[in-house]
């Protein structure tokens, strides 16, 4: 299954990309883009890493 089947993860990735902007070149930004592009087979492989990054870099509620 791809990220579209996991709403919490999809919301996190979209929010991080919105906060970082289109010209971001950070690892987290590139990883979030990769999560959106991954098909069902590949997303299962990187999903665990996304959970670790979600814990390490939580979204700040109320941020623009």
PDBQT receptor file of N, H, CA, C and O in Angstrom, charges set to zero:
ATOM      1  N   UNK A   1       0.837  -1.192   0.000  1.00  0.00    +0.000 N 
ATOM      2  CA  UNK A   1       0.000   0.000   0.000  1.00  0.00    +0.000 C 
ATOM      3  C   UNK A   1       0.874   1.246   0.000  1.00  0.00    +0.000 C 
ATOM      4  O   UNK A   1       1.962   1.253   0.576  1.00  0.00    +0.000 OA
ATOM      5  N   UNK A   2       0.401   2.273  -0.636  1.00  0.00    +0.000 N 
ATOM      6  H   UNK A   2      -0.482   2.267  -1.104  1.00  0.00    +0.000 HD
ATOM      7  CA  UNK A   2       1.144   3.526  -0.692  1.00  0.00    +0.000 C 
ATOM      8  C   UNK A   2       0.729   4.431   0.465  1.00  0.00    +0.000 C 
ATOM      9  O   UNK A   2      -0.150   4.085   1.255  1.00  0.00    +0.000 OA
ATOM     10  N   UNK A   3       1.361   5.573   0.552  1.00  0.00    +0.000 N 
ATOM     11  H   UNK A   3       2.075   5.854  -0.090  1.00  0.00    +0.000 HD
ATOM     12  CA  UNK A   3       1.131   6.491   1.663  1.00  0.00    +0.000 C 
ATOM     13  C   UNK A   3      -0.317   6.989   1.713  1.00  0.00    +0.000 C 
ATOM     14  O   UNK A   3      -0.790   7.393   2.775  1.00  0.00    +0.000 OA
ATOM     15  N   UNK A   4      -1.018   6.965   0.593  1.00  0.00    +0.000 N 
ATOM     16  H   UNK A   4      -0.633   6.637  -0.270  1.00  0.00    +0.000 HD
ATOM     17  CA  UNK A   4      -2.398   7.433   0.563  1.00  0.00    +0.000 C 
ATOM     18  C   UNK A   4      -3.314   6.607   1.460  1.00  0.00    +0.000 C 
ATOM     19  O   UNK A   4      -4.390   7.072   1.838  1.00  0.00    +0.000 OA
ATOM     20  N   UNK A   5      -2.907   5.402   1.801  1.00  0.00    +0.000 N 
ATOM     21  H   UNK A   5      -2.034   5.024   1.495  1.00  0.00    +0.000 HD
ATOM     22  CA  UNK A   5      -3.707   4.546   2.674  1.00  0.00    +0.000 C 
ATOM     23  C   UNK A   5      -3.413   4.779   4.157  1.00  0.00    +0.000 C 
ATOM     24  O   UNK A   5      -4.018   4.129   5.010  1.00  0.00    +0.000 OA
ATOM     25  N   UNK A   6      -2.500   5.691   4.477  1.00  0.00    +0.000 N 
ATOM     26  H   UNK A   6      -2.009   6.219   3.785  1.00  0.00    +0.000 HD
ATOM     27  CA  UNK A   6      -2.120   6.002   5.858  1.00  0.00    +0.000 C 
ATOM     28  C   UNK A   6      -2.282   7.507   6.086  1.00  0.00    +0.000 C 
ATOM     29  O   UNK A   6      -1.320   8.258   5.928  1.00  0.00    +0.000 OA
ATOM     30  N   UNK A   7      -3.476   7.951   6.451  1.00  0.00    +0.000 N 
ATOM     31  H   UNK A   7      -4.257   7.341   6.579  1.00  0.00    +0.000 HD
ATOM     32  CA  UNK A   7      -3.762   9.395   6.527  1.00  0.00    +0.000 C 
ATOM     33  C   UNK A   7      -2.864  10.178   7.480  1.00  0.00    +0.000 C 
ATOM     34  O   UNK A   7      -2.506  11.316   7.175  1.00  0.00    +0.000 OA
ATOM     35  N   UNK A   8      -2.487   9.607   8.624  1.00  0.00    +0.000 N 
ATOM     36  H   UNK A   8      -2.777   8.682   8.872  1.00  0.00    +0.000 HD
ATOM     37  CA  UNK A   8      -1.626  10.332   9.557  1.00  0.00    +0.000 C 
ATOM     38  C   UNK A   8      -0.252  10.596   8.953  1.00  0.00    +0.000 C 
ATOM     39  O   UNK A   8       0.309  11.680   9.110  1.00  0.00    +0.000 OA
ATOM     40  N   UNK A   9       0.275   9.611   8.272  1.00  0.00    +0.000 N 
ATOM     41  H   UNK A   9      -0.181   8.730   8.144  1.00  0.00    +0.000 HD
ATOM     42  CA  UNK A   9       1.576   9.758   7.634  1.00  0.00    +0.000 C 
ATOM     43  C   UNK A   9       1.500  10.732   6.463  1.00  0.00    +0.000 C 
ATOM     44  O   UNK A   9       2.398  11.553   6.272  1.00  0.00    +0.000 OA
ATOM     45  N   UNK A  10       0.444  10.641   5.692  1.00  0.00    +0.000 N 
ATOM     46  H   UNK A  10      -0.286   9.975   5.847  1.00  0.00    +0.000 HD
ATOM     47  CA  UNK A  10       0.249  11.555   4.566  1.00  0.00    +0.000 C 
ATOM     48  C   UNK A  10       0.122  12.994   5.044  1.00  0.00    +0.000 C 
ATOM     49  O   UNK A  10       0.697  13.900   4.441  1.00  0.00    +0.000 OA
ATOM     50  N   UNK A  11      -0.621  13.212   6.112  1.00  0.00    +0.000 N 
ATOM     51  H   UNK A  11      -1.089  12.476   6.602  1.00  0.00    +0.000 HD
ATOM     52  CA  UNK A  11      -0.763  14.561   6.677  1.00  0.00    +0.000 C 
ATOM     53  C   UNK A  11       0.588  15.095   7.146  1.00  0.00    +0.000 C 
ATOM     54  O   UNK A  11       0.912  16.259   6.910  1.00  0.00    +0.000 OA
ATOM     55  N   UNK A  12       1.374  14.250   7.809  1.00  0.00    +0.000 N 
ATOM     56  H   UNK A  12       1.111  13.305   8.001  1.00  0.00    +0.000 HD
ATOM     57  CA  UNK A  12       2.687  14.660   8.287  1.00  0.00    +0.000 C 
ATOM     58  C   UNK A  12       3.582  15.073   7.121  1.00  0.00    +0.000 C 
ATOM     59  O   UNK A  12       4.192  16.142   7.147  1.00  0.00    +0.000 OA
ATOM     60  N   UNK A  13       3.655  14.221   6.101  1.00  0.00    +0.000 N 
ATOM     61  H   UNK A  13       3.159  13.353   6.080  1.00  0.00    +0.000 HD
ATOM     62  CA  UNK A  13       4.523  14.490   4.953  1.00  0.00    +0.000 C 
ATOM     63  C   UNK A  13       4.089  15.773   4.239  1.00  0.00    +0.000 C 
ATOM     64  O   UNK A  13       4.929  16.610   3.909  1.00  0.00    +0.000 OA
ATOM     65  N   UNK A  14       2.814  15.929   4.003  1.00  0.00    +0.000 N 
ATOM     66  H   UNK A  14       2.131  15.249   4.271  1.00  0.00    +0.000 HD
ATOM     67  CA  UNK A  14       2.323  17.142   3.332  1.00  0.00    +0.000 C 
ATOM     68  C   UNK A  14       2.594  18.388   4.164  1.00  0.00    +0.000 C 
ATOM     69  O   UNK A  14       2.970  19.424   3.615  1.00  0.00    +0.000 OA
ATOM     70  N   UNK A  15       2.410  18.307   5.471  1.00  0.00    +0.000 N 
ATOM     71  H   UNK A  15       2.105  17.466   5.917  1.00  0.00    +0.000 HD
ATOM     72  CA  UNK A  15       2.660  19.459   6.342  1.00  0.00    +0.000 C 
ATOM     73  C   UNK A  15       4.144  19.817   6.358  1.00  0.00    +0.000 C 
ATOM     74  O   UNK A  15       4.496  20.996   6.307  1.00  0.00    +0.000 OA
ATOM     75  N   UNK A  16       5.017  18.813   6.429  1.00  0.00    +0.000 N 
ATOM     76  H   UNK A  16       4.732  17.855   6.470  1.00  0.00    +0.000 HD
ATOM     77  CA  UNK A  16       6.455  19.098   6.414  1.00  0.00    +0.000 C 
ATOM     78  C   UNK A  16       6.863  19.760   5.103  1.00  0.00    +0.000 C 
ATOM     79  O   UNK A  16       7.636  20.717   5.102  1.00  0.00    +0.000 OA
ATOM     80  N   UNK A  17       6.348  19.257   4.000  1.00  0.00    +0.000 N 
ATOM     81  H   UNK A  17       5.720  18.480   4.001  1.00  0.00    +0.000 HD
ATOM     82  CA  UNK A  17       6.698  19.846   2.705  1.00  0.00    +0.000 C 
ATOM     83  C   UNK A  17       6.171  21.263   2.577  1.00  0.00    +0.000 C 
ATOM     84  O   UNK A  17       6.825  22.118   1.979  1.00  0.00    +0.000 OA
ATOM     85  N   UNK A  18       5.002  21.517   3.129  1.00  0.00    +0.000 N 
ATOM     86  H   UNK A  18       4.471  20.823   3.614  1.00  0.00    +0.000 HD
ATOM     87  CA  UNK A  18       4.447  22.875   3.088  1.00  0.00    +0.000 C 
ATOM     88  C   UNK A  18       5.299  23.825   3.932  1.00  0.00    +0.000 C 
ATOM     89  O   UNK A  18       5.561  24.958   3.526  1.00  0.00    +0.000 OA
ATOM     90  N   UNK A  19       5.729  23.359   5.105  1.00  0.00    +0.000 N 
ATOM     91  H   UNK A  19       5.517  22.439   5.435  1.00  0.00    +0.000 HD
ATOM     92  CA  UNK A  19       6.564  24.197   5.973  1.00  0.00    +0.000 C 
ATOM     93  C   UNK A  19       7.931  24.467   5.350  1.00  0.00    +0.000 C 
ATOM     94  O   UNK A  19       8.465  25.567   5.485  1.00  0.00    +0.000 OA
ATOM     95  N   UNK A  20       8.493  23.488   4.678  1.00  0.00    +0.000 N 
ATOM     96  H   UNK A  20       8.059  22.593   4.567  1.00  0.00    +0.000 HD
ATOM     97  CA  UNK A  20       9.837  23.611   4.126  1.00  0.00    +0.000 C 
ATOM     98  C   UNK A  20       9.878  24.405   2.829  1.00  0.00    +0.000 C 
ATOM     99  O   UNK A  20      10.903  25.011   2.517  1.00  0.00    +0.000 OA
ATOM    100  N   UNK A  21       8.813  24.416   2.083  1.00  0.00    +0.000 N 
ATOM    101  H   UNK A  21       7.981  23.924   2.336  1.00  0.00    +0.000 HD
ATOM    102  CA  UNK A  21       8.777  25.163   0.832  1.00  0.00    +0.000 C 
ATOM    103  C   UNK A  21       9.293  24.342  -0.339  1.00  0.00    +0.000 C 
ATOM    104  O   UNK A  21       9.902  23.289  -0.153  1.00  0.00    +0.000 OA
ATOM    105  N   UNK A  22       9.047  24.824  -1.524  1.00  0.00    +0.000 N 
ATOM    106  H   UNK A  22       8.552  25.679  -1.676  1.00  0.00    +0.000 HD
ATOM    107  CA  UNK A  22       9.356  24.089  -2.753  1.00  0.00    +0.000 C 
ATOM    108  C   UNK A  22      10.848  23.987  -3.029  1.00  0.00    +0.000 C 
ATOM    109  O   UNK A  22      11.278  23.035  -3.678  1.00  0.00    +0.000 OA
ATOM    110  N   UNK A  23      11.651  24.934  -2.559  1.00  0.00    +0.000 N 
ATOM    111  H   UNK A  23      11.301  25.708  -2.031  1.00  0.00    +0.000 HD
ATOM    112  CA  UNK A  23      13.076  24.927  -2.877  1.00  0.00    +0.000 C 
ATOM    113  C   UNK A  23      13.941  24.305  -1.778  1.00  0.00    +0.000 C 
ATOM    114  O   UNK A  23      15.159  24.484  -1.778  1.00  0.00    +0.000 OA
ATOM    115  N   UNK A  24      13.332  23.584  -0.854  1.00  0.00    +0.000 N 
ATOM    116  H   UNK A  24      12.343  23.438  -0.854  1.00  0.00    +0.000 HD
ATOM    117  CA  UNK A  24      14.061  22.947   0.243  1.00  0.00    +0.000 C 
ATOM    118  C   UNK A  24      14.946  21.820  -0.286  1.00  0.00    +0.000 C 
ATOM    119  O   UNK A  24      14.526  21.054  -1.153  1.00  0.00    +0.000 OA
ATOM    120  N   UNK A  25      16.163  21.717   0.231  1.00  0.00    +0.000 N 
ATOM    121  H   UNK A  25      16.505  22.340   0.936  1.00  0.00    +0.000 HD
ATOM    122  CA  UNK A  25      17.083  20.658  -0.174  1.00  0.00    +0.000 C 
ATOM    123  C   UNK A  25      17.533  19.801   1.008  1.00  0.00    +0.000 C 
ATOM    124  O   UNK A  25      18.544  19.105   0.914  1.00  0.00    +0.000 OA
ATOM    125  N   UNK A  26      16.799  19.844   2.109  1.00  0.00    +0.000 N 
ATOM    126  H   UNK A  26      15.978  20.410   2.185  1.00  0.00    +0.000 HD
ATOM    127  CA  UNK A  26      17.179  19.065   3.284  1.00  0.00    +0.000 C 
ATOM    128  C   UNK A  26      16.884  17.586   3.088  1.00  0.00    +0.000 C 
ATOM    129  O   UNK A  26      16.126  17.203   2.196  1.00  0.00    +0.000 OA
ATOM    130  N   UNK A  27      17.490  16.762   3.931  1.00  0.00    +0.000 N 
ATOM    131  H   UNK A  27      18.105  17.073   4.656  1.00  0.00    +0.000 HD
ATOM    132  CA  UNK A  27      17.235  15.331   3.876  1.00  0.00    +0.000 C 
ATOM    133  C   UNK A  27      15.779  15.022   4.161  1.00  0.00    +0.000 C 
ATOM    134  O   UNK A  27      15.167  14.210   3.467  1.00  0.00    +0.000 OA
ATOM    135  N   UNK A  28      15.212  15.672   5.188  1.00  0.00    +0.000 N 
ATOM    136  H   UNK A  28      15.709  16.332   5.751  1.00  0.00    +0.000 HD
ATOM    137  CA  UNK A  28      13.821  15.412   5.541  1.00  0.00    +0.000 C 
ATOM    138  C   UNK A  28      12.890  15.789   4.397  1.00  0.00    +0.000 C 
ATOM    139  O   UNK A  28      11.931  15.069   4.118  1.00  0.00    +0.000 OA
ATOM    140  N   UNK A  29      13.156  16.899   3.738  1.00  0.00    +0.000 N 
ATOM    141  H   UNK A  29      13.934  17.484   3.965  1.00  0.00    +0.000 HD
ATOM    142  CA  UNK A  29      12.339  17.296   2.599  1.00  0.00    +0.000 C 
ATOM    143  C   UNK A  29      12.425  16.296   1.449  1.00  0.00    +0.000 C 
ATOM    144  O   UNK A  29      11.413  15.940   0.844  1.00  0.00    +0.000 OA
ATOM    145  N   UNK A  30      13.645  15.848   1.156  1.00  0.00    +0.000 N 
ATOM    146  H   UNK A  30      14.466  16.137   1.648  1.00  0.00    +0.000 HD
ATOM    147  CA  UNK A  30      13.824  14.864   0.086  1.00  0.00    +0.000 C 
ATOM    148  C   UNK A  30      13.165  13.536   0.448  1.00  0.00    +0.000 C 
ATOM    149  O   UNK A  30      12.576  12.879  -0.410  1.00  0.00    +0.000 OA
ATOM    150  N   UNK A  31      13.262  13.143   1.714  1.00  0.00    +0.000 N 
ATOM    151  H   UNK A  31      13.741  13.676   2.411  1.00  0.00    +0.000 HD
ATOM    152  CA  UNK A  31      12.655  11.890   2.144  1.00  0.00    +0.000 C 
ATOM    153  C   UNK A  31      11.134  11.970   2.054  1.00  0.00    +0.000 C 
ATOM    154  O   UNK A  31      10.485  11.014   1.632  1.00  0.00    +0.000 OA
ATOM    155  N   UNK A  32      10.572  13.097   2.446  1.00  0.00    +0.000 N 
ATOM    156  H   UNK A  32      11.100  13.874   2.790  1.00  0.00    +0.000 HD
ATOM    157  CA  UNK A  32       9.115  13.268   2.363  1.00  0.00    +0.000 C 
ATOM    158  C   UNK A  32       8.648  13.202   0.907  1.00  0.00    +0.000 C 
ATOM    159  O   UNK A  32       7.613  12.606   0.611  1.00  0.00    +0.000 OA
ATOM    160  N   UNK A  33       9.406  13.809   0.013  1.00  0.00    +0.000 N 
ATOM    161  H   UNK A  33      10.247  14.293   0.254  1.00  0.00    +0.000 HD
ATOM    162  CA  UNK A  33       9.061  13.727  -1.414  1.00  0.00    +0.000 C 
ATOM    163  C   UNK A  33       9.131  12.287  -1.893  1.00  0.00    +0.000 C 
ATOM    164  O   UNK A  33       8.288  11.849  -2.676  1.00  0.00    +0.000 OA
ATOM    165  N   UNK A  34      10.131  11.550  -1.428  1.00  0.00    +0.000 N 
ATOM    166  H   UNK A  34      10.816  11.906  -0.793  1.00  0.00    +0.000 HD
ATOM    167  CA  UNK A  34      10.264  10.143  -1.812  1.00  0.00    +0.000 C 
ATOM    168  C   UNK A  34       9.076   9.329  -1.296  1.00  0.00    +0.000 C 
ATOM    169  O   UNK A  34       8.609   8.415  -1.976  1.00  0.00    +0.000 OA
ATOM    170  N   UNK A  35       8.595   9.652  -0.117  1.00  0.00    +0.000 N 
ATOM    171  H   UNK A  35       8.975  10.395   0.435  1.00  0.00    +0.000 HD
ATOM    172  CA  UNK A  35       7.425   8.949   0.432  1.00  0.00    +0.000 C 
ATOM    173  C   UNK A  35       6.200   9.161  -0.449  1.00  0.00    +0.000 C 
ATOM    174  O   UNK A  35       5.419   8.235  -0.665  1.00  0.00    +0.000 OA
ATOM    175  N   UNK A  36       6.034  10.363  -0.951  1.00  0.00    +0.000 N 
ATOM    176  H   UNK A  36       6.669  11.116  -0.775  1.00  0.00    +0.000 HD
ATOM    177  CA  UNK A  36       4.895  10.642  -1.819  1.00  0.00    +0.000 C 
ATOM    178  C   UNK A  36       5.009   9.942  -3.170  1.00  0.00    +0.000 C 
ATOM    179  O   UNK A  36       3.998   9.581  -3.772  1.00  0.00    +0.000 OA
ATOM    180  N   UNK A  37       6.224   9.753  -3.642  1.00  0.00    +0.000 N 
ATOM    181  H   UNK A  37       7.046  10.046  -3.154  1.00  0.00    +0.000 HD
ATOM    182  CA  UNK A  37       6.440   9.148  -4.955  1.00  0.00    +0.000 C 
ATOM    183  C   UNK A  37       6.510   7.619  -4.922  1.00  0.00    +0.000 C 
ATOM    184  O   UNK A  37       6.383   6.967  -5.959  1.00  0.00    +0.000 OA
ATOM    185  N   UNK A  38       6.710   7.056  -3.745  1.00  0.00    +0.000 N 
ATOM    186  H   UNK A  38       6.813   7.585  -2.903  1.00  0.00    +0.000 HD
ATOM    187  CA  UNK A  38       6.893   5.607  -3.641  1.00  0.00    +0.000 C 
ATOM    188  C   UNK A  38       5.606   4.856  -3.963  1.00  0.00    +0.000 C 
ATOM    189  O   UNK A  38       4.517   5.244  -3.538  1.00  0.00    +0.000 OA
ATOM    190  N   UNK A  39       5.754   3.780  -4.719  1.00  0.00    +0.000 N 
ATOM    191  H   UNK A  39       6.638   3.465  -5.064  1.00  0.00    +0.000 HD
ATOM    192  CA  UNK A  39       4.600   2.935  -4.998  1.00  0.00    +0.000 C 
ATOM    193  C   UNK A  39       4.357   2.010  -3.798  1.00  0.00    +0.000 C 
ATOM    194  O   UNK A  39       5.073   2.074  -2.799  1.00  0.00    +0.000 OA
ATOM    195  N   UNK A  40       3.356   1.167  -3.911  1.00  0.00    +0.000 N 
ATOM    196  H   UNK A  40       2.775   1.115  -4.723  1.00  0.00    +0.000 HD
ATOM    197  CA  UNK A  40       2.975   0.312  -2.797  1.00  0.00    +0.000 C 
ATOM    198  C   UNK A  40       4.082  -0.601  -2.307  1.00  0.00    +0.000 C 
ATOM    199  O   UNK A  40       4.229  -0.793  -1.100  1.00  0.00    +0.000 OA
ATOM    200  N   UNK A  41       4.861  -1.166  -3.209  1.00  0.00    +0.000 N 
ATOM    201  H   UNK A  41       4.741  -1.010  -4.190  1.00  0.00    +0.000 HD
ATOM    202  CA  UNK A  41       5.954  -2.052  -2.807  1.00  0.00    +0.000 C 
ATOM    203  C   UNK A  41       7.068  -1.297  -2.102  1.00  0.00    +0.000 C 
ATOM    204  O   UNK A  41       7.575  -1.750  -1.076  1.00  0.00    +0.000 OA
ATOM    205  N   UNK A  42       7.447  -0.163  -2.638  1.00  0.00    +0.000 N 
ATOM    206  H   UNK A  42       7.036   0.205  -3.472  1.00  0.00    +0.000 HD
ATOM    207  CA  UNK A  42       8.560   0.595  -2.059  1.00  0.00    +0.000 C 
ATOM    208  C   UNK A  42       8.168   1.359  -0.801  1.00  0.00    +0.000 C 
ATOM    209  O   UNK A  42       9.002   1.537   0.087  1.00  0.00    +0.000 OA
ATOM    210  N   UNK A  43       6.939   1.809  -0.701  1.00  0.00    +0.000 N 
ATOM    211  H   UNK A  43       6.261   1.664  -1.422  1.00  0.00    +0.000 HD
ATOM    212  CA  UNK A  43       6.539   2.545   0.485  1.00  0.00    +0.000 C 
ATOM    213  C   UNK A  43       6.618   1.664   1.735  1.00  0.00    +0.000 C 
ATOM    214  O   UNK A  43       6.986   2.139   2.809  1.00  0.00    +0.000 OA
ATOM    215  N   UNK A  44       6.279   0.407   1.597  1.00  0.00    +0.000 N 
ATOM    216  H   UNK A  44       5.980   0.021   0.724  1.00  0.00    +0.000 HD
ATOM    217  CA  UNK A  44       6.389  -0.504   2.732  1.00  0.00    +0.000 C 
ATOM    218  C   UNK A  44       7.801  -0.588   3.269  1.00  0.00    +0.000 C 
ATOM    219  O   UNK A  44       8.003  -0.802   4.464  1.00  0.00    +0.000 OA
ATOM    220  N   UNK A  45       8.785  -0.420   2.393  1.00  0.00    +0.000 N 
ATOM    221  H   UNK A  45       8.622  -0.246   1.422  1.00  0.00    +0.000 HD
ATOM    222  CA  UNK A  45      10.190  -0.475   2.790  1.00  0.00    +0.000 C 
ATOM    223  C   UNK A  45      10.605   0.760   3.576  1.00  0.00    +0.000 C 
ATOM    224  O   UNK A  45      11.369   0.645   4.534  1.00  0.00    +0.000 OA
ATOM    225  N   UNK A  46      10.121   1.937   3.196  1.00  0.00    +0.000 N 
ATOM    226  H   UNK A  46       9.500   2.031   2.417  1.00  0.00    +0.000 HD
ATOM    227  CA  UNK A  46      10.575   3.170   3.852  1.00  0.00    +0.000 C 
ATOM    228  C   UNK A  46       9.639   3.646   4.960  1.00  0.00    +0.000 C 
ATOM    229  O   UNK A  46       9.934   4.634   5.633  1.00  0.00    +0.000 OA
ATOM    230  N   UNK A  47       8.537   2.970   5.153  1.00  0.00    +0.000 N 
ATOM    231  H   UNK A  47       8.297   2.168   4.606  1.00  0.00    +0.000 HD
ATOM    232  CA  UNK A  47       7.554   3.398   6.147  1.00  0.00    +0.000 C 
ATOM    233  C   UNK A  47       8.121   3.410   7.560  1.00  0.00    +0.000 C 
ATOM    234  O   UNK A  47       7.846   4.330   8.330  1.00  0.00    +0.000 OA
ATOM    235  N   UNK A  48       8.906   2.402   7.906  1.00  0.00    +0.000 N 
ATOM    236  H   UNK A  48       9.130   1.655   7.280  1.00  0.00    +0.000 HD
ATOM    237  CA  UNK A  48       9.497   2.344   9.240  1.00  0.00    +0.000 C 
ATOM    238  C   UNK A  48      10.393   3.559   9.484  1.00  0.00    +0.000 C 
ATOM    239  O   UNK A  48      10.354   4.154  10.561  1.00  0.00    +0.000 OA
ATOM    240  N   UNK A  49      11.191   3.922   8.494  1.00  0.00    +0.000 N 
ATOM    241  H   UNK A  49      11.222   3.439   7.619  1.00  0.00    +0.000 HD
ATOM    242  CA  UNK A  49      12.065   5.095   8.628  1.00  0.00    +0.000 C 
ATOM    243  C   UNK A  49      11.248   6.368   8.797  1.00  0.00    +0.000 C 
ATOM    244  O   UNK A  49      11.633   7.260   9.553  1.00  0.00    +0.000 OA
ATOM    245  N   UNK A  50      10.123   6.455   8.098  1.00  0.00    +0.000 N 
ATOM    246  H   UNK A  50       9.811   5.731   7.484  1.00  0.00    +0.000 HD
ATOM    247  CA  UNK A  50       9.259   7.625   8.246  1.00  0.00    +0.000 C 
ATOM    248  C   UNK A  50       8.756   7.749   9.676  1.00  0.00    +0.000 C 
ATOM    249  O   UNK A  50       8.696   8.856  10.212  1.00  0.00    +0.000 OA
ATOM    250  N   UNK A  51       8.395   6.640  10.299  1.00  0.00    +0.000 N 
ATOM    251  H   UNK A  51       8.444   5.741   9.864  1.00  0.00    +0.000 HD
ATOM    252  CA  UNK A  51       7.919   6.680  11.684  1.00  0.00    +0.000 C 
ATOM    253  C   UNK A  51       9.007   7.195  12.626  1.00  0.00    +0.000 C 
ATOM    254  O   UNK A  51       8.719   7.944  13.559  1.00  0.00    +0.000 OA
ATOM    255  N   UNK A  52      10.232   6.801  12.387  1.00  0.00    +0.000 N 
ATOM    256  H   UNK A  52      10.466   6.192  11.629  1.00  0.00    +0.000 HD
ATOM    257  CA  UNK A  52      11.342   7.288  13.213  1.00  0.00    +0.000 C 
ATOM    258  C   UNK A  52      11.531   8.790  13.020  1.00  0.00    +0.000 C 
ATOM    259  O   UNK A  52      11.729   9.524  13.988  1.00  0.00    +0.000 OA
ATOM    260  N   UNK A  53      11.470   9.241  11.778  1.00  0.00    +0.000 N 
ATOM    261  H   UNK A  53      11.309   8.645  10.992  1.00  0.00    +0.000 HD
ATOM    262  CA  UNK A  53      11.620  10.674  11.503  1.00  0.00    +0.000 C 
ATOM    263  C   UNK A  53      10.448  11.480  12.057  1.00  0.00    +0.000 C 
ATOM    264  O   UNK A  53      10.629  12.620  12.486  1.00  0.00    +0.000 OA
ATOM    265  N   UNK A  54       9.254  10.901  12.053  1.00  0.00    +0.000 N 
ATOM    266  H   UNK A  54       9.107   9.976  11.705  1.00  0.00    +0.000 HD
ATOM    267  CA  UNK A  54       8.090  11.588  12.623  1.00  0.00    +0.000 C 
ATOM    268  C   UNK A  54       8.275  11.809  14.117  1.00  0.00    +0.000 C 
ATOM    269  O   UNK A  54       7.839  12.829  14.651  1.00  0.00    +0.000 OA
ATOM    270  N   UNK A  55       8.918  10.864  14.797  1.00  0.00    +0.000 N 
ATOM    271  H   UNK A  55       9.273  10.036  14.363  1.00  0.00    +0.000 HD
ATOM    272  CA  UNK A  55       9.183  11.025  16.231  1.00  0.00    +0.000 C 
ATOM    273  C   UNK A  55      10.302  12.031  16.463  1.00  0.00    +0.000 C 
ATOM    274  O   UNK A  55      10.224  12.845  17.383  1.00  0.00    +0.000 OA
ATOM    275  N   UNK A  56      11.333  11.982  15.642  1.00  0.00    +0.000 N 
ATOM    276  H   UNK A  56      11.396  11.321  14.894  1.00  0.00    +0.000 HD
ATOM    277  CA  UNK A  56      12.480  12.866  15.819  1.00  0.00    +0.000 C 
ATOM    278  C   UNK A  56      12.159  14.317  15.460  1.00  0.00    +0.000 C 
ATOM    279  O   UNK A  56      12.646  15.245  16.106  1.00  0.00    +0.000 OA
ATOM    280  N   UNK A  57      11.340  14.504  14.427  1.00  0.00    +0.000 N 
ATOM    281  H   UNK A  57      10.945  13.750  13.902  1.00  0.00    +0.000 HD
ATOM    282  CA  UNK A  57      10.979  15.843  13.957  1.00  0.00    +0.000 C 
ATOM    283  C   UNK A  57       9.460  16.011  13.971  1.00  0.00    +0.000 C 
ATOM    284  O   UNK A  57       8.824  16.023  12.917  1.00  0.00    +0.000 OA
ATOM    285  N   UNK A  58       8.882  16.140  15.165  1.00  0.00    +0.000 N 
ATOM    286  H   UNK A  58       9.399  16.130  16.021  1.00  0.00    +0.000 HD
ATOM    287  CA  UNK A  58       7.419  16.272  15.227  1.00  0.00    +0.000 C 
ATOM    288  C   UNK A  58       6.964  17.609  14.632  1.00  0.00    +0.000 C 
ATOM    289  O   UNK A  58       7.713  18.585  14.603  1.00  0.00    +0.000 OA
ATOM    290  N   UNK A  59       5.739  17.620  14.169  1.00  0.00    +0.000 N 
ATOM    291  H   UNK A  59       5.130  16.827  14.193  1.00  0.00    +0.000 HD
ATOM    292  CA  UNK A  59       5.169  18.871  13.672  1.00  0.00    +0.000 C 
ATOM    293  C   UNK A  59       4.855  19.771  14.845  1.00  0.00    +0.000 C 
ATOM    294  O   UNK A  59       4.384  19.309  15.885  1.00  0.00    +0.000 OA
ATOM    295  N   UNK A  60       5.113  21.049  14.679  1.00  0.00    +0.000 N 
ATOM    296  H   UNK A  60       5.495  21.424  13.835  1.00  0.00    +0.000 HD
ATOM    297  CA  UNK A  60       4.791  22.023  15.702  1.00  0.00    +0.000 C 
ATOM    298  C   UNK A  60       3.382  22.525  15.438  1.00  0.00    +0.000 C 
ATOM    299  O   UNK A  60       3.137  23.207  14.443  1.00  0.00    +0.000 OA
ATOM    300  N   UNK A  61       2.469  22.193  16.315  1.00  0.00    +0.000 N 
ATOM    301  H   UNK A  61       2.668  21.639  17.123  1.00  0.00    +0.000 HD
ATOM    302  CA  UNK A  61       1.079  22.611  16.121  1.00  0.00    +0.000 C 
ATOM    303  C   UNK A  61       0.967  24.131  16.249  1.00  0.00    +0.000 C 
ATOM    304  O   UNK A  61       1.565  24.738  17.137  1.00  0.00    +0.000 OA
ATOM    305  N   UNK A  62       0.211  24.716  15.370  1.00  0.00    +0.000 N 
ATOM    306  H   UNK A  62      -0.275  24.223  14.648  1.00  0.00    +0.000 HD
ATOM    307  CA  UNK A  62       0.028  26.155  15.361  1.00  0.00    +0.000 C 
ATOM    308  C   UNK A  62       1.071  26.883  14.520  1.00  0.00    +0.000 C 
ATOM    309  O   UNK A  62       1.029  28.107  14.400  1.00  0.00    +0.000 OA
ATOM    310  N   UNK A  63       2.006  26.133  13.938  1.00  0.00    +0.000 N 
ATOM    311  H   UNK A  63       2.039  25.138  14.036  1.00  0.00    +0.000 HD
ATOM    312  CA  UNK A  63       3.003  26.754  13.069  1.00  0.00    +0.000 C 
ATOM    313  C   UNK A  63       2.355  27.071  11.726  1.00  0.00    +0.000 C 
ATOM    314  O   UNK A  63       1.411  26.391  11.326  1.00  0.00    +0.000 OA
ATOM    315  N   UNK A  64       2.837  28.078  11.031  1.00  0.00    +0.000 N 
ATOM    316  H   UNK A  64       3.605  28.631  11.356  1.00  0.00    +0.000 HD
ATOM    317  CA  UNK A  64       2.247  28.434   9.745  1.00  0.00    +0.000 C 
ATOM    318  C   UNK A  64       2.371  27.360   8.713  1.00  0.00    +0.000 C 
ATOM    319  O   UNK A  64       1.914  27.533   7.584  1.00  0.00    +0.000 OA
TER     320      UNK A  64
